[in-house]
Amino acid sequence: MTTDALPPVPSVQSLSSAQQRGTACVWCSVPLTPAIAADLGPRKIDAHGSTVLWFPRSCRNCRKDHP
């Protein structure tokens, strides 16, 4: 899967640390559990001059609203 096929997400800089870590939804900030979390696919981001992979997650309700 290429990043072109992935749903857009907020910029990592605009998110709380919990959202960045994947323990809260990137859109609504609800705390995530394995039962309600949806993986949104890996994203390449710049971190202090290095390219790293970020794995954002959302709740299933928000995932339905952001295809």
PyMOL Python script that loads the backbone (N, CA, C, O; Angstrom):
from pymol import cmd

cmd.read_pdbstr("""\
ATOM      1  N   MET A   1       0.850  -1.183   0.000  1.00  0.00           N
ATOM      2  CA  MET A   1       0.000   0.000   0.000  1.00  0.00           C
ATOM      3  C   MET A   1       0.889   1.238   0.000  1.00  0.00           C
ATOM      4  O   MET A   1       1.837   1.321   0.781  1.00  0.00           O
ATOM      5  N   THR A   2       0.594   2.185  -0.857  1.00  0.00           N
ATOM      6  CA  THR A   2       1.346   3.428  -0.881  1.00  0.00           C
ATOM      7  C   THR A   2       0.659   4.453   0.005  1.00  0.00           C
ATOM      8  O   THR A   2      -0.509   4.301   0.364  1.00  0.00           O
ATOM      9  N   THR A   3       1.390   5.484   0.347  1.00  0.00           N
ATOM     10  CA  THR A   3       0.795   6.508   1.195  1.00  0.00           C
ATOM     11  C   THR A   3      -0.301   7.267   0.457  1.00  0.00           C
ATOM     12  O   THR A   3      -1.129   7.913   1.099  1.00  0.00           O
ATOM     13  N   ASP A   4      -0.331   7.207  -0.886  1.00  0.00           N
ATOM     14  CA  ASP A   4      -1.389   7.870  -1.649  1.00  0.00           C
ATOM     15  C   ASP A   4      -2.754   7.248  -1.378  1.00  0.00           C
ATOM     16  O   ASP A   4      -3.773   7.933  -1.479  1.00  0.00           O
ATOM     17  N   ALA A   5      -2.792   5.960  -1.035  1.00  0.00           N
ATOM     18  CA  ALA A   5      -4.053   5.263  -0.802  1.00  0.00           C
ATOM     19  C   ALA A   5      -4.531   5.372   0.641  1.00  0.00           C
ATOM     20  O   ALA A   5      -5.623   4.908   0.970  1.00  0.00           O
ATOM     21  N   LEU A   6      -3.724   5.979   1.498  1.00  0.00           N
ATOM     22  CA  LEU A   6      -4.077   6.074   2.913  1.00  0.00           C
ATOM     23  C   LEU A   6      -4.938   7.300   3.175  1.00  0.00           C
ATOM     24  O   LEU A   6      -4.793   8.319   2.499  1.00  0.00           O
ATOM     25  N   PRO A   7      -5.847   7.206   4.166  1.00  0.00           N
ATOM     26  CA  PRO A   7      -6.667   8.380   4.483  1.00  0.00           C
ATOM     27  C   PRO A   7      -5.814   9.492   5.074  1.00  0.00           C
ATOM     28  O   PRO A   7      -4.875   9.217   5.822  1.00  0.00           O
ATOM     29  N   PRO A   8      -6.123  10.742   4.751  1.00  0.00           N
ATOM     30  CA  PRO A   8      -5.354  11.845   5.338  1.00  0.00           C
ATOM     31  C   PRO A   8      -5.594  11.918   6.842  1.00  0.00           C
ATOM     32  O   PRO A   8      -6.685  11.625   7.332  1.00  0.00           O
ATOM     33  N   VAL A   9      -4.559  12.311   7.553  1.00  0.00           N
ATOM     34  CA  VAL A   9      -4.645  12.470   9.008  1.00  0.00           C
ATOM     35  C   VAL A   9      -4.077  13.837   9.377  1.00  0.00           C
ATOM     36  O   VAL A   9      -3.345  14.434   8.587  1.00  0.00           O
ATOM     37  N   PRO A  10      -4.404  14.339  10.565  1.00  0.00           N
ATOM     38  CA  PRO A  10      -3.822  15.612  11.007  1.00  0.00           C
ATOM     39  C   PRO A  10      -2.295  15.515  11.060  1.00  0.00           C
ATOM     40  O   PRO A  10      -1.743  14.423  11.194  1.00  0.00           O
ATOM     41  N   SER A  11      -1.626  16.645  10.954  1.00  0.00           N
ATOM     42  CA  SER A  11      -0.166  16.630  11.032  1.00  0.00           C
ATOM     43  C   SER A  11       0.264  16.154  12.415  1.00  0.00           C
ATOM     44  O   SER A  11      -0.382  16.456  13.419  1.00  0.00           O
ATOM     45  N   VAL A  12       1.342  15.421  12.450  1.00  0.00           N
ATOM     46  CA  VAL A  12       1.817  14.866  13.714  1.00  0.00           C
ATOM     47  C   VAL A  12       2.139  15.966  14.724  1.00  0.00           C
ATOM     48  O   VAL A  12       1.986  15.765  15.929  1.00  0.00           O
ATOM     49  N   GLN A  13       2.584  17.125  14.243  1.00  0.00           N
ATOM     50  CA  GLN A  13       2.925  18.231  15.139  1.00  0.00           C
ATOM     51  C   GLN A  13       1.703  18.809  15.847  1.00  0.00           C
ATOM     52  O   GLN A  13       1.830  19.409  16.915  1.00  0.00           O
ATOM     53  N   SER A  14       0.518  18.633  15.258  1.00  0.00           N
ATOM     54  CA  SER A  14      -0.700  19.193  15.851  1.00  0.00           C
ATOM     55  C   SER A  14      -1.359  18.258  16.868  1.00  0.00           C
ATOM     56  O   SER A  14      -2.359  18.624  17.485  1.00  0.00           O
ATOM     57  N   LEU A  15      -0.814  17.070  17.047  1.00  0.00           N
ATOM     58  CA  LEU A  15      -1.430  16.062  17.901  1.00  0.00           C
ATOM     59  C   LEU A  15      -0.816  16.018  19.295  1.00  0.00           C
ATOM     60  O   LEU A  15       0.331  16.414  19.500  1.00  0.00           O
ATOM     61  N   SER A  16      -1.605  15.526  20.247  1.00  0.00           N
ATOM     62  CA  SER A  16      -1.100  15.322  21.608  1.00  0.00           C
ATOM     63  C   SER A  16      -0.119  14.149  21.603  1.00  0.00           C
ATOM     64  O   SER A  16      -0.051  13.398  20.631  1.00  0.00           O
ATOM     65  N   SER A  17       0.621  13.999  22.666  1.00  0.00           N
ATOM     66  CA  SER A  17       1.563  12.881  22.733  1.00  0.00           C
ATOM     67  C   SER A  17       0.826  11.536  22.691  1.00  0.00           C
ATOM     68  O   SER A  17       1.336  10.578  22.108  1.00  0.00           O
ATOM     69  N   ALA A  18      -0.357  11.450  23.295  1.00  0.00           N
ATOM     70  CA  ALA A  18      -1.143  10.204  23.254  1.00  0.00           C
ATOM     71  C   ALA A  18      -1.582   9.891  21.824  1.00  0.00           C
ATOM     72  O   ALA A  18      -1.558   8.731  21.413  1.00  0.00           O
ATOM     73  N   GLN A  19      -1.979  10.905  21.069  1.00  0.00           N
ATOM     74  CA  GLN A  19      -2.357  10.692  19.675  1.00  0.00           C
ATOM     75  C   GLN A  19      -1.146  10.294  18.844  1.00  0.00           C
ATOM     76  O   GLN A  19      -1.252   9.430  17.974  1.00  0.00           O
ATOM     77  N   GLN A  20      -0.010  10.906  19.098  1.00  0.00           N
ATOM     78  CA  GLN A  20       1.213  10.551  18.374  1.00  0.00           C
ATOM     79  C   GLN A  20       1.632   9.120  18.664  1.00  0.00           C
ATOM     80  O   GLN A  20       2.117   8.430  17.768  1.00  0.00           O
ATOM     81  N   ARG A  21       1.457   8.659  19.896  1.00  0.00           N
ATOM     82  CA  ARG A  21       1.840   7.292  20.288  1.00  0.00           C
ATOM     83  C   ARG A  21       0.835   6.249  19.832  1.00  0.00           C
ATOM     84  O   ARG A  21       1.141   5.057  19.857  1.00  0.00           O
ATOM     85  N   GLY A  22      -0.358   6.666  19.414  1.00  0.00           N
ATOM     86  CA  GLY A  22      -1.372   5.711  18.991  1.00  0.00           C
ATOM     87  C   GLY A  22      -2.242   5.201  20.116  1.00  0.00           C
ATOM     88  O   GLY A  22      -2.947   4.205  19.952  1.00  0.00           O
ATOM     89  N   THR A  23      -2.204   5.873  21.263  1.00  0.00           N
ATOM     90  CA  THR A  23      -3.057   5.456  22.376  1.00  0.00           C
ATOM     91  C   THR A  23      -4.339   6.269  22.450  1.00  0.00           C
ATOM     92  O   THR A  23      -5.191   6.026  23.305  1.00  0.00           O
ATOM     93  N   ALA A  24      -4.474   7.254  21.533  1.00  0.00           N
ATOM     94  CA  ALA A  24      -5.694   8.065  21.428  1.00  0.00           C
ATOM     95  C   ALA A  24      -5.978   8.312  19.951  1.00  0.00           C
ATOM     96  O   ALA A  24      -5.058   8.388  19.137  1.00  0.00           O
ATOM     97  N   CYS A  25      -7.235   8.434  19.620  1.00  0.00           N
ATOM     98  CA  CYS A  25      -7.664   8.662  18.240  1.00  0.00           C
ATOM     99  C   CYS A  25      -7.062   9.966  17.697  1.00  0.00           C
ATOM    100  O   CYS A  25      -7.063  10.987  18.385  1.00  0.00           O
ATOM    101  N   VAL A  26      -6.548   9.925  16.456  1.00  0.00           N
ATOM    102  CA  VAL A  26      -5.955  11.131  15.865  1.00  0.00           C
ATOM    103  C   VAL A  26      -6.992  12.212  15.591  1.00  0.00           C
ATOM    104  O   VAL A  26      -6.631  13.381  15.462  1.00  0.00           O
ATOM    105  N   TRP A  27      -8.263  11.856  15.498  1.00  0.00           N
ATOM    106  CA  TRP A  27      -9.294  12.854  15.210  1.00  0.00           C
ATOM    107  C   TRP A  27     -10.068  13.319  16.449  1.00  0.00           C
ATOM    108  O   TRP A  27     -10.241  14.523  16.637  1.00  0.00           O
ATOM    109  N   CYS A  28     -10.533  12.406  17.289  1.00  0.00           N
ATOM    110  CA  CYS A  28     -11.396  12.828  18.406  1.00  0.00           C
ATOM    111  C   CYS A  28     -10.731  12.705  19.780  1.00  0.00           C
ATOM    112  O   CYS A  28     -11.317  13.115  20.781  1.00  0.00           O
ATOM    113  N   SER A  29      -9.529  12.154  19.843  1.00  0.00           N
ATOM    114  CA  SER A  29      -8.737  12.027  21.074  1.00  0.00           C
ATOM    115  C   SER A  29      -9.252  10.998  22.072  1.00  0.00           C
ATOM    116  O   SER A  29      -8.719  10.913  23.178  1.00  0.00           O
ATOM    117  N   VAL A  30     -10.264  10.215  21.724  1.00  0.00           N
ATOM    118  CA  VAL A  30     -10.761   9.198  22.653  1.00  0.00           C
ATOM    119  C   VAL A  30      -9.634   8.188  22.919  1.00  0.00           C
ATOM    120  O   VAL A  30      -8.930   7.802  21.986  1.00  0.00           O
ATOM    121  N   PRO A  31      -9.452   7.755  24.176  1.00  0.00           N
ATOM    122  CA  PRO A  31      -8.446   6.725  24.460  1.00  0.00           C
ATOM    123  C   PRO A  31      -8.784   5.433  23.702  1.00  0.00           C
ATOM    124  O   PRO A  31      -9.943   5.024  23.631  1.00  0.00           O
ATOM    125  N   LEU A  32      -7.756   4.808  23.144  1.00  0.00           N
ATOM    126  CA  LEU A  32      -7.974   3.611  22.332  1.00  0.00           C
ATOM    127  C   LEU A  32      -7.644   2.338  23.092  1.00  0.00           C
ATOM    128  O   LEU A  32      -6.683   2.277  23.860  1.00  0.00           O
ATOM    129  N   THR A  33      -8.463   1.328  22.859  1.00  0.00           N
ATOM    130  CA  THR A  33      -8.213  -0.020  23.341  1.00  0.00           C
ATOM    131  C   THR A  33      -8.116  -0.907  22.105  1.00  0.00           C
ATOM    132  O   THR A  33      -8.540  -0.495  21.025  1.00  0.00           O
ATOM    133  N   PRO A  34      -7.573  -2.105  22.236  1.00  0.00           N
ATOM    134  CA  PRO A  34      -7.511  -2.981  21.067  1.00  0.00           C
ATOM    135  C   PRO A  34      -8.882  -3.240  20.424  1.00  0.00           C
ATOM    136  O   PRO A  34      -8.973  -3.466  19.218  1.00  0.00           O
ATOM    137  N   ALA A  35      -9.929  -3.206  21.227  1.00  0.00           N
ATOM    138  CA  ALA A  35     -11.271  -3.486  20.705  1.00  0.00           C
ATOM    139  C   ALA A  35     -11.807  -2.379  19.798  1.00  0.00           C
ATOM    140  O   ALA A  35     -12.623  -2.651  18.918  1.00  0.00           O
ATOM    141  N   ILE A  36     -11.359  -1.125  19.998  1.00  0.00           N
ATOM    142  CA  ILE A  36     -11.920  -0.028  19.201  1.00  0.00           C
ATOM    143  C   ILE A  36     -10.912   0.661  18.287  1.00  0.00           C
ATOM    144  O   ILE A  36     -11.279   1.560  17.530  1.00  0.00           O
ATOM    145  N   ALA A  37      -9.640   0.248  18.347  1.00  0.00           N
ATOM    146  CA  ALA A  37      -8.601   0.912  17.555  1.00  0.00           C
ATOM    147  C   ALA A  37      -8.614   0.436  16.101  1.00  0.00           C
ATOM    148  O   ALA A  37      -8.842  -0.739  15.816  1.00  0.00           O
ATOM    149  N   ALA A  38      -8.363   1.379  15.194  1.00  0.00           N
ATOM    150  CA  ALA A  38      -8.215   1.071  13.769  1.00  0.00           C
ATOM    151  C   ALA A  38      -6.865   1.636  13.320  1.00  0.00           C
ATOM    152  O   ALA A  38      -6.601   2.828  13.477  1.00  0.00           O
ATOM    153  N   ASP A  39      -6.018   0.774  12.762  1.00  0.00           N
ATOM    154  CA  ASP A  39      -4.736   1.223  12.236  1.00  0.00           C
ATOM    155  C   ASP A  39      -4.965   1.987  10.942  1.00  0.00           C
ATOM    156  O   ASP A  39      -5.777   1.581  10.111  1.00  0.00           O
ATOM    157  N   LEU A  40      -4.252   3.093  10.772  1.00  0.00           N
ATOM    158  CA  LEU A  40      -4.434   3.947   9.594  1.00  0.00           C
ATOM    159  C   LEU A  40      -3.283   3.840   8.601  1.00  0.00           C
ATOM    160  O   LEU A  40      -3.217   4.605   7.640  1.00  0.00           O
ATOM    161  N   GLY A  41      -2.388   2.903   8.827  1.00  0.00           N
ATOM    162  CA  GLY A  41      -1.284   2.685   7.908  1.00  0.00           C
ATOM    163  C   GLY A  41      -0.056   3.499   8.248  1.00  0.00           C
ATOM    164  O   GLY A  41      -0.166   4.579   8.829  1.00  0.00           O
ATOM    165  N   PRO A  42       1.120   2.991   7.889  1.00  0.00           N
ATOM    166  CA  PRO A  42       2.367   3.683   8.208  1.00  0.00           C
ATOM    167  C   PRO A  42       2.537   4.956   7.393  1.00  0.00           C
ATOM    168  O   PRO A  42       2.153   5.018   6.225  1.00  0.00           O
ATOM    169  N   ARG A  43       3.114   5.964   8.023  1.00  0.00           N
ATOM    170  CA  ARG A  43       3.380   7.257   7.376  1.00  0.00           C
ATOM    171  C   ARG A  43       4.847   7.587   7.563  1.00  0.00           C
ATOM    172  O   ARG A  43       5.401   7.382   8.642  1.00  0.00           O
ATOM    173  N   LYS A  44       5.473   8.094   6.523  1.00  0.00           N
ATOM    174  CA  LYS A  44       6.846   8.582   6.635  1.00  0.00           C
ATOM    175  C   LYS A  44       6.792  10.027   7.102  1.00  0.00           C
ATOM    176  O   LYS A  44       6.112  10.861   6.505  1.00  0.00           O
ATOM    177  N   ILE A  45       7.520  10.313   8.178  1.00  0.00           N
ATOM    178  CA  ILE A  45       7.595  11.681   8.698  1.00  0.00           C
ATOM    179  C   ILE A  45       9.050  12.025   8.988  1.00  0.00           C
ATOM    180  O   ILE A  45       9.885  11.135   9.149  1.00  0.00           O
ATOM    181  N   ASP A  46       9.344  13.304   9.053  1.00  0.00           N
ATOM    182  CA  ASP A  46      10.676  13.765   9.399  1.00  0.00           C
ATOM    183  C   ASP A  46      10.758  13.951  10.911  1.00  0.00           C
ATOM    184  O   ASP A  46       9.900  14.589  11.520  1.00  0.00           O
ATOM    185  N   ALA A  47      11.790  13.390  11.496  1.00  0.00           N
ATOM    186  CA  ALA A  47      12.026  13.554  12.936  1.00  0.00           C
ATOM    187  C   ALA A  47      13.474  13.966  13.132  1.00  0.00           C
ATOM    188  O   ALA A  47      14.378  13.131  13.113  1.00  0.00           O
ATOM    189  N   HIS A  48      13.682  15.253  13.319  1.00  0.00           N
ATOM    190  CA  HIS A  48      15.021  15.791  13.576  1.00  0.00           C
ATOM    191  C   HIS A  48      15.998  15.443  12.458  1.00  0.00           C
ATOM    192  O   HIS A  48      17.147  15.085  12.719  1.00  0.00           O
ATOM    193  N   GLY A  49      15.536  15.548  11.205  1.00  0.00           N
ATOM    194  CA  GLY A  49      16.404  15.312  10.060  1.00  0.00           C
ATOM    195  C   GLY A  49      16.470  13.873   9.578  1.00  0.00           C
ATOM    196  O   GLY A  49      17.158  13.585   8.600  1.00  0.00           O
ATOM    197  N   SER A  50      15.771  12.969  10.242  1.00  0.00           N
ATOM    198  CA  SER A  50      15.723  11.571   9.825  1.00  0.00           C
ATOM    199  C   SER A  50      14.295  11.214   9.430  1.00  0.00           C
ATOM    200  O   SER A  50      13.340  11.708  10.029  1.00  0.00           O
ATOM    201  N   THR A  51      14.152  10.365   8.436  1.00  0.00           N
ATOM    202  CA  THR A  51      12.835   9.881   8.056  1.00  0.00           C
ATOM    203  C   THR A  51      12.513   8.653   8.887  1.00  0.00           C
ATOM    204  O   THR A  51      13.285   7.694   8.919  1.00  0.00           O
ATOM    205  N   VAL A  52      11.364   8.685   9.563  1.00  0.00           N
ATOM    206  CA  VAL A  52      10.917   7.568  10.396  1.00  0.00           C
ATOM    207  C   VAL A  52       9.485   7.207  10.016  1.00  0.00           C
ATOM    208  O   VAL A  52       8.778   7.997   9.391  1.00  0.00           O
ATOM    209  N   LEU A  53       9.073   6.015  10.398  1.00  0.00           N
ATOM    210  CA  LEU A  53       7.695   5.602  10.170  1.00  0.00           C
ATOM    211  C   LEU A  53       6.860   5.908  11.407  1.00  0.00           C
ATOM    212  O   LEU A  53       7.276   5.660  12.539  1.00  0.00           O
ATOM    213  N   TRP A  54       5.684   6.450  11.163  1.00  0.00           N
ATOM    214  CA  TRP A  54       4.709   6.742  12.214  1.00  0.00           C
ATOM    215  C   TRP A  54       3.479   5.905  11.900  1.00  0.00           C
ATOM    216  O   TRP A  54       3.087   5.801  10.738  1.00  0.00           O
ATOM    217  N   PHE A  55       2.868   5.313  12.904  1.00  0.00           N
ATOM    218  CA  PHE A  55       1.714   4.433  12.734  1.00  0.00           C
ATOM    219  C   PHE A  55       0.499   5.014  13.457  1.00  0.00           C
ATOM    220  O   PHE A  55       0.191   4.597  14.574  1.00  0.00           O
ATOM    221  N   PRO A  56      -0.200   5.979  12.831  1.00  0.00           N
ATOM    222  CA  PRO A  56      -1.364   6.595  13.482  1.00  0.00           C
ATOM    223  C   PRO A  56      -2.517   5.606  13.616  1.00  0.00           C
ATOM    224  O   PRO A  56      -2.640   4.651  12.848  1.00  0.00           O
ATOM    225  N   ARG A  57      -3.361   5.867  14.620  1.00  0.00           N
ATOM    226  CA  ARG A  57      -4.547   5.036  14.844  1.00  0.00           C
ATOM    227  C   ARG A  57      -5.738   5.926  15.147  1.00  0.00           C
ATOM    228  O   ARG A  57      -5.590   7.076  15.562  1.00  0.00           O
ATOM    229  N   SER A  58      -6.912   5.374  14.932  1.00  0.00           N
ATOM    230  CA  SER A  58      -8.142   6.098  15.239  1.00  0.00           C
ATOM    231  C   SER A  58      -9.131   5.141  15.885  1.00  0.00           C
ATOM    232  O   SER A  58      -8.915   3.930  15.935  1.00  0.00           O
ATOM    233  N   CYS A  59     -10.225   5.718  16.378  1.00  0.00           N
ATOM    234  CA  CYS A  59     -11.325   4.865  16.843  1.00  0.00           C
ATOM    235  C   CYS A  59     -12.101   4.421  15.598  1.00  0.00           C
ATOM    236  O   CYS A  59     -12.001   5.045  14.541  1.00  0.00           O
ATOM    237  N   ARG A  60     -12.850   3.370  15.728  1.00  0.00           N
ATOM    238  CA  ARG A  60     -13.590   2.847  14.569  1.00  0.00           C
ATOM    239  C   ARG A  60     -14.669   3.821  14.086  1.00  0.00           C
ATOM    240  O   ARG A  60     -14.957   3.884  12.891  1.00  0.00           O
ATOM    241  N   ASN A  61     -15.263   4.577  15.011  1.00  0.00           N
ATOM    242  CA  ASN A  61     -16.287   5.549  14.605  1.00  0.00           C
ATOM    243  C   ASN A  61     -15.698   6.626  13.702  1.00  0.00           C
ATOM    244  O   ASN A  61     -16.274   6.941  12.661  1.00  0.00           O
ATOM    245  N   CYS A  62     -14.564   7.193  14.087  1.00  0.00           N
ATOM    246  CA  CYS A  62     -13.932   8.226  13.260  1.00  0.00           C
ATOM    247  C   CYS A  62     -13.413   7.641  11.958  1.00  0.00           C
ATOM    248  O   CYS A  62     -13.438   8.314  10.928  1.00  0.00           O
ATOM    249  N   ARG A  63     -12.949   6.417  11.985  1.00  0.00           N
ATOM    250  CA  ARG A  63     -12.430   5.775  10.759  1.00  0.00           C
ATOM    251  C   ARG A  63     -13.533   5.701   9.700  1.00  0.00           C
ATOM    252  O   ARG A  63     -13.261   5.861   8.511  1.00  0.00           O
ATOM    253  N   LYS A  64     -14.763   5.461  10.124  1.00  0.00           N
ATOM    254  CA  LYS A  64     -15.889   5.408   9.187  1.00  0.00           C
ATOM    255  C   LYS A  64     -16.129   6.768   8.548  1.00  0.00           C
ATOM    256  O   LYS A  64     -16.555   6.845   7.395  1.00  0.00           O
ATOM    257  N   ASP A  65     -15.856   7.858   9.296  1.00  0.00           N
ATOM    258  CA  ASP A  65     -16.081   9.211   8.800  1.00  0.00           C
ATOM    259  C   ASP A  65     -14.937   9.728   7.935  1.00  0.00           C
ATOM    260  O   ASP A  65     -15.086  10.758   7.277  1.00  0.00           O
ATOM    261  N   HIS A  66     -13.790   9.032   7.921  1.00  0.00           N
ATOM    262  CA  HIS A  66     -12.611   9.470   7.177  1.00  0.00           C
ATOM    263  C   HIS A  66     -12.106   8.333   6.292  1.00  0.00           C
ATOM    264  O   HIS A  66     -11.052   7.763   6.570  1.00  0.00           O
ATOM    265  N   PRO A  67     -12.842   7.993   5.228  1.00  0.00           N
ATOM    266  CA  PRO A  67     -12.429   6.853   4.379  1.00  0.00           C
ATOM    267  C   PRO A  67     -11.145   7.128   3.593  1.00  0.00           C
ATOM    268  O   PRO A  67     -10.683   6.267   2.845  1.00  0.00           O
TER     269      PRO A  67
END
""", "prot")
cmd.dss("prot")
cmd.show_as("cartoon", "prot")
cmd.util.cbc("prot")
cmd.orient("prot")
